[in-house]
Amino acid sequence: MIRYILIRILQAIVSIIGVSIITFFLTHLSGDPVQLMAPTDATVEDMQELRVTLGLDKPFHVQYWSYATKAIRGDFGESLRFEKPAFEMFKERYPNTVRLAVAGFTFAILFGLSVGILSAVNVGGNFDSFGKIFALLGQALPNFWVAIMLILLFSVKLGLLPTSGTGSWQHYIMPAFTLGWLATASLTRLTRSTMLDVLDAEYIKTARIKGVSQFFVVTKHAFKNAGAPVVTMATTQFVHALNGTVIIEQIFNWPGVGRLVVEAVFARDFPVVQMVILIGSTVFVVAMLLVDILYAYLDPRIRFTK
């Protein structure tokens, strides 16, 4: 077990280092931020002096080593556009993204699991047909289209919900629904398929023969054994939402991490882009590491796999 965990931790560290290297070099290849930061009347000497001040005149590997050593200490540099610590900007935006992610994930869990379980229990029935259509539409309709349609219906036509910004609980309804739209469809399909496999198992038939109620057969016996793949997908979906959804935050003018990345990319604000991607990747890798460790405890066979 210890060997399994150590191998997974080592793989996680290598993944994070690889992401940091790729992100660092790709962002630097996108252009020179000095041309955006320098005033229009700046001379070549002024631009070179600014480049030296920012440390952009050094070789890539020297810049990366300086960036990596500071990032380990929690110093991600200073925003080239706003001239303030990049991590301070992240801390200002991240709570908004967390609240939106929790709202969208809650919607996905409540509806995705419920519809998936009921579709499996009533396989071939009307509700099963509804569940399959619901899941198909969730994966076929892009979230930006869903967001625009919600704005047109509930904001423009009916005037019930605000179109953008944060504040009251009403500001969360449309962004959360849009964010959880794809996750709900994915969880519905996966829950239905895994439940169908389990419901045909012999121990489920035995429980029914013994007179166990349908509710306990589905919740205590079937879903408990079908939940492992669902846990993995739910964790992945939540981490994706937690890292910020660029399109949704742009459409609803949500002041989260996704919008921060867009602003930084257009401004070629290297420290901010690198910081957000590195933190987001680290959160994702750590979440998947915890899921792997949890699986090893739940299923002893996994810990012996390579």
C-alpha positions as CSV (number, residue, x, y, z in Angstrom):
1,M,0.0,0.0,0.0
2,I,2.8,2.4,0.9
3,R,4.6,1.6,-2.3
4,Y,1.4,2.3,-4.3
5,I,0.9,5.7,-2.6
6,L,4.5,6.7,-3.1
7,I,4.4,5.8,-6.8
8,R,1.2,7.9,-7.3
9,I,2.8,10.8,-5.4
10,L,5.9,10.7,-7.6
11,Q,3.7,10.6,-10.7
12,A,1.8,13.6,-9.5
13,I,5.0,15.6,-8.8
14,V,6.3,14.8,-12.3
15,S,3.0,15.9,-13.9
16,I,3.0,19.2,-12.0
17,I,6.6,19.9,-13.1
18,G,5.8,19.0,-16.7
19,V,2.8,21.4,-16.7
20,S,4.9,24.2,-15.3
21,I,7.6,23.8,-17.9
22,I,5.1,23.6,-20.8
23,T,3.1,26.6,-19.6
24,F,6.2,28.7,-19.0
25,F,7.7,28.2,-22.4
26,L,4.4,28.5,-24.4
27,T,3.4,31.7,-22.7
28,H,6.8,33.2,-23.4
29,L,6.5,32.2,-27.1
30,S,3.2,34.1,-27.5
31,G,4.8,37.5,-27.7
32,D,6.7,40.3,-26.0
33,P,4.7,42.0,-23.2
34,V,7.1,44.9,-23.2
35,Q,5.5,46.1,-26.5
36,L,2.2,46.3,-24.7
37,M,3.4,47.9,-21.5
38,A,5.7,50.5,-23.0
39,P,4.2,53.9,-23.9
40,T,3.8,54.7,-27.5
41,D,6.7,57.2,-27.5
42,A,9.1,54.8,-25.9
43,T,12.5,54.4,-27.5
44,V,14.3,51.2,-28.2
45,E,16.5,51.9,-25.2
46,D,13.5,52.4,-22.9
47,M,12.0,49.1,-24.0
48,Q,15.3,47.3,-23.4
49,E,15.6,48.9,-20.0
50,L,12.1,47.7,-19.1
51,R,12.9,44.2,-20.4
52,V,15.9,44.1,-18.2
53,T,13.9,45.3,-15.2
54,L,11.3,42.5,-15.7
55,G,14.1,39.9,-16.2
56,L,12.9,39.1,-19.8
57,D,16.4,39.6,-21.2
58,K,17.7,36.4,-19.6
59,P,17.6,32.9,-21.3
60,F,14.5,30.9,-20.9
61,H,16.0,28.3,-18.6
62,V,17.3,30.9,-16.3
63,Q,13.9,32.6,-16.2
64,Y,12.2,29.3,-15.6
65,W,14.5,28.3,-12.7
66,S,13.9,31.7,-11.0
67,Y,10.1,31.3,-11.5
68,A,10.0,27.7,-10.2
69,T,12.1,28.4,-7.1
70,K,9.9,31.4,-6.2
71,A,6.6,29.4,-7.0
72,I,7.6,26.7,-4.5
73,R,7.7,29.5,-1.8
74,G,4.3,30.8,-2.9
75,D,5.7,33.8,-4.9
76,F,4.3,33.8,-8.4
77,G,5.7,37.2,-9.3
78,E,4.0,40.5,-10.0
79,S,1.3,41.1,-12.6
80,L,2.9,43.0,-15.6
81,R,-0.4,44.7,-16.3
82,F,-1.7,45.7,-12.9
83,E,1.7,45.9,-11.1
84,K,0.5,43.9,-8.1
85,P,1.3,40.4,-6.8
86,A,-0.3,37.8,-9.0
87,F,-1.3,35.7,-6.1
88,E,-3.2,38.6,-4.6
89,M,-5.3,38.9,-7.7
90,F,-5.9,35.1,-7.6
91,K,-7.1,35.3,-4.0
92,E,-9.5,38.1,-5.0
93,R,-11.1,36.1,-7.8
94,Y,-11.0,32.6,-6.6
95,P,-13.8,32.8,-3.9
96,N,-16.2,33.8,-6.7
97,T,-15.2,30.8,-8.8
98,V,-15.5,28.5,-5.8
99,R,-19.0,29.6,-5.0
100,L,-20.1,29.2,-8.6
101,A,-18.5,25.8,-8.8
102,V,-20.2,24.6,-5.7
103,A,-23.6,25.8,-6.9
104,G,-23.1,24.1,-10.3
105,F,-21.8,20.9,-8.8
106,T,-24.7,20.7,-6.4
107,F,-27.1,21.0,-9.3
108,A,-25.3,18.3,-11.2
109,I,-25.2,15.9,-8.3
110,L,-28.8,16.3,-7.4
111,F,-30.2,16.0,-10.9
112,G,-27.6,13.7,-12.4
113,L,-27.7,11.0,-9.8
114,S,-31.5,11.2,-9.4
115,V,-32.3,11.0,-13.1
116,G,-29.6,8.3,-13.6
117,I,-30.8,6.1,-10.8
118,L,-34.5,6.4,-11.7
119,S,-33.8,5.7,-15.4
120,A,-32.0,2.5,-14.4
121,V,-34.7,1.4,-12.1
122,N,-37.4,2.1,-14.7
123,V,-35.4,0.9,-17.7
124,G,-37.5,0.8,-20.9
125,G,-40.1,3.1,-19.4
126,N,-41.2,6.6,-20.0
127,F,-38.8,8.1,-17.4
128,D,-35.9,6.1,-18.9
129,S,-36.7,7.7,-22.3
130,F,-36.8,11.1,-20.7
131,G,-33.4,10.4,-19.0
132,K,-31.7,9.3,-22.2
133,I,-33.0,12.4,-24.1
134,F,-32.0,14.6,-21.2
135,A,-28.5,13.2,-21.1
136,L,-28.2,13.4,-24.9
137,L,-29.2,17.1,-25.0
138,G,-26.8,17.8,-22.1
139,Q,-23.9,16.5,-24.1
140,A,-25.0,17.8,-27.5
141,L,-25.9,21.4,-26.7
142,P,-22.8,23.6,-26.0
143,N,-22.9,25.5,-22.8
144,F,-22.4,28.9,-24.4
145,W,-25.6,28.3,-26.4
146,V,-27.4,27.3,-23.3
147,A,-26.2,30.4,-21.5
148,I,-27.4,32.7,-24.3
149,M,-30.8,31.0,-24.4
150,L,-31.2,31.4,-20.7
151,I,-30.3,35.0,-20.8
152,L,-32.8,35.6,-23.7
153,L,-35.6,33.8,-21.9
154,F,-35.3,34.6,-18.2
155,S,-33.6,38.1,-18.5
156,V,-34.7,39.6,-21.8
157,K,-38.1,38.1,-22.3
158,L,-39.3,37.5,-18.7
159,G,-37.1,39.9,-16.8
160,L,-36.8,37.5,-13.9
161,L,-33.0,37.1,-13.5
162,P,-30.0,39.4,-13.8
163,T,-27.8,38.9,-16.8
164,S,-24.4,39.3,-15.2
165,G,-22.4,40.1,-12.1
166,T,-22.6,38.7,-8.5
167,G,-24.7,39.6,-5.5
168,S,-27.9,37.9,-4.6
169,W,-28.8,34.3,-5.0
170,Q,-30.6,35.1,-8.3
171,H,-27.2,35.8,-9.9
172,Y,-26.2,32.2,-9.3
173,I,-29.2,30.5,-11.0
174,M,-28.3,30.8,-14.7
175,P,-24.4,30.5,-14.4
176,A,-24.8,27.5,-12.0
177,F,-27.3,25.8,-14.3
178,T,-25.1,26.3,-17.3
179,L,-22.0,25.2,-15.5
180,G,-23.7,22.0,-14.3
181,W,-25.4,21.3,-17.6
182,L,-22.7,19.0,-19.1
183,A,-21.8,17.5,-15.8
184,T,-25.4,16.6,-15.1
185,A,-25.7,14.8,-18.5
186,S,-22.4,12.9,-18.0
187,L,-23.4,11.8,-14.5
188,T,-26.8,10.8,-15.7
189,R,-25.5,8.5,-18.4
190,L,-22.7,7.0,-16.2
191,T,-25.0,6.4,-13.2
192,R,-27.6,4.7,-15.4
193,S,-25.1,2.4,-17.1
194,T,-23.3,1.4,-13.9
195,M,-26.6,0.9,-12.1
196,L,-27.9,-1.4,-14.9
197,D,-24.8,-3.6,-14.6
198,V,-25.2,-3.9,-10.8
199,L,-29.0,-4.4,-10.8
200,D,-28.5,-7.6,-12.9
201,A,-26.1,-9.0,-10.3
202,E,-27.0,-12.2,-8.4
203,Y,-26.8,-10.6,-4.9
204,I,-29.4,-8.0,-6.0
205,K,-31.7,-10.7,-7.1
206,T,-31.1,-12.5,-3.8
207,A,-31.9,-9.4,-1.8
208,R,-35.2,-9.0,-3.7
209,I,-36.1,-12.7,-3.1
210,K,-35.5,-12.2,0.6
211,G,-38.1,-9.4,0.5
212,V,-35.8,-6.4,0.9
213,S,-37.6,-3.2,-0.2
214,Q,-36.9,-1.6,-3.5
215,F,-35.6,1.5,-1.8
216,F,-33.0,-0.3,0.2
217,V,-32.1,-2.6,-2.8
218,V,-31.4,0.5,-4.9
219,T,-29.7,2.8,-2.4
220,K,-27.9,0.4,0.0
221,H,-26.9,-2.4,-2.2
222,A,-26.9,-1.3,-5.9
223,F,-25.7,2.3,-5.8
224,K,-23.1,1.5,-3.1
225,N,-21.4,-0.9,-5.5
226,A,-22.0,1.2,-8.6
227,G,-20.7,4.4,-7.1
228,A,-16.9,4.1,-7.8
229,P,-17.0,5.3,-11.4
230,V,-19.5,8.0,-10.5
231,V,-17.1,9.3,-7.7
232,T,-14.3,9.6,-10.2
233,M,-16.4,11.5,-12.8
234,A,-18.0,13.7,-10.1
235,T,-14.5,14.6,-8.7
236,T,-13.2,15.4,-12.2
237,Q,-16.2,17.6,-13.0
238,F,-16.0,19.5,-9.8
239,V,-12.3,20.2,-10.2
240,H,-12.9,21.4,-13.7
241,A,-15.5,23.8,-12.4
242,L,-13.3,24.8,-9.5
243,N,-10.5,25.8,-11.9
244,G,-12.9,28.2,-13.6
245,T,-14.9,28.0,-16.7
246,V,-13.8,30.7,-19.1
247,I,-16.8,30.8,-21.4
248,I,-19.4,30.9,-18.7
249,E,-17.6,33.6,-16.7
250,Q,-17.2,35.7,-19.8
251,I,-20.9,35.4,-20.8
252,F,-22.2,36.2,-17.4
253,N,-19.5,38.7,-16.6
254,W,-18.6,36.6,-13.5
255,P,-15.5,38.0,-11.7
256,G,-13.7,34.6,-11.4
257,V,-10.5,33.0,-12.3
258,G,-11.7,32.2,-15.8
259,R,-12.1,35.9,-16.7
260,L,-8.7,36.6,-15.0
261,V,-7.0,34.2,-17.4
262,V,-8.6,35.8,-20.4
263,E,-7.6,39.3,-19.3
264,A,-4.0,38.1,-18.6
265,V,-3.7,36.3,-22.0
266,F,-4.8,39.3,-24.0
267,A,-2.4,41.5,-22.0
268,R,0.4,38.9,-22.2
269,D,0.6,39.0,-18.5
270,F,2.9,36.0,-18.1
271,P,3.0,35.7,-14.3
272,V,-0.8,35.6,-14.0
273,V,-1.3,33.1,-16.7
274,Q,1.4,30.8,-15.4
275,M,0.1,31.1,-11.8
276,V,-3.5,30.3,-12.6
277,I,-2.6,27.3,-14.9
278,L,-0.1,25.9,-12.3
279,I,-2.5,26.2,-9.4
280,G,-5.4,24.8,-11.4
281,S,-3.2,21.8,-12.6
282,T,-2.0,21.2,-9.0
283,V,-5.6,21.1,-7.7
284,F,-6.6,18.7,-10.4
285,V,-3.6,16.4,-9.9
286,V,-4.0,16.4,-6.1
287,A,-7.7,15.6,-6.4
288,M,-7.0,12.7,-8.7
289,L,-4.3,11.5,-6.4
290,L,-6.7,11.5,-3.4
291,V,-9.2,9.5,-5.5
292,D,-6.6,6.9,-6.4
293,I,-5.7,6.5,-2.7
294,L,-9.3,6.3,-1.8
295,Y,-9.8,3.5,-4.4
296,A,-6.9,1.6,-3.0
297,Y,-8.6,1.5,0.4
298,L,-12.0,0.6,-1.0
299,D,-10.6,-2.1,-3.4
300,P,-7.5,-3.9,-2.2
301,R,-6.9,-5.2,-5.7
302,I,-6.1,-1.8,-7.0
303,R,-3.1,-1.2,-4.7
304,F,-1.3,-4.2,-6.4
305,T,-1.7,-2.7,-9.9
306,K,1.1,-0.8,-11.5
